[in-house]
């Protein structure tokens, strides 16, 4: 099963990207620094910096934006939506507010309104990878998976290091049984972010579903080496059922197998299938 990006980010204590001009970054996997776009708000440690900017009676677009951010982070989504709308009323070019408004609406299943918020940024010409990614997530929620593919492709083209865009693109291809295209997307993710564990795990799932069991085991080993909790998922993941009873899987699950992979980066054609 495709790993939930929010869970992966939380496990690694990553930051959150909220729009074109506000990027919060934290150290994550293997001590590296990754910019990670997600579509839902959780309790991020960087919130303190925004909290210090709150004022008792907001009157400017920026002040309402900060208030909305604080409310969104605390789980008061309806209040956050109201604050972002006030920010936009005061400054229609507050594109971060449009994005966060869309995220809040998406998280509460107001999908048409969420798409309208993201569309406002697209119409302005200021859409970055985050906006296209969030549009893709909205299309997924609407069941418009072919439309989602195009949005994730745009996000990845604009921001090649946007690992989630590549992973969501791959997940959508897998939904249609288009495993070579899914593998291509994940290999692209790994070319730009070779130590992003979810990409290795999802590539393992893709190869397992495509009947390429040795490649699946290799990728699973690399995923577990970078993020050991994935082993627990792998033991019951139906997408990995084809390899769960193999000797290779038992080796990965054993104490020696968890840390046996030393190489990094994308393997050459002799290690993984050419797609």
PyMOL commands that set and color helices and strands:
alter all, ss='L'
color gray80, all
select helices_A, chain A and resi 5-12+29-31+47-51+61-74+77-90+95-107+111-124+129-141+145-158+163-175+179-192+197-209+213-226+230-234+238-240+247-253
alter helices_A, ss='H'
color red, helices_A
select strands_A, chain A and resi 17-19+22-23+26-27+33-34
alter strands_A, ss='S'
color yellow, strands_A
deselect
rebuild
show_as cartoon
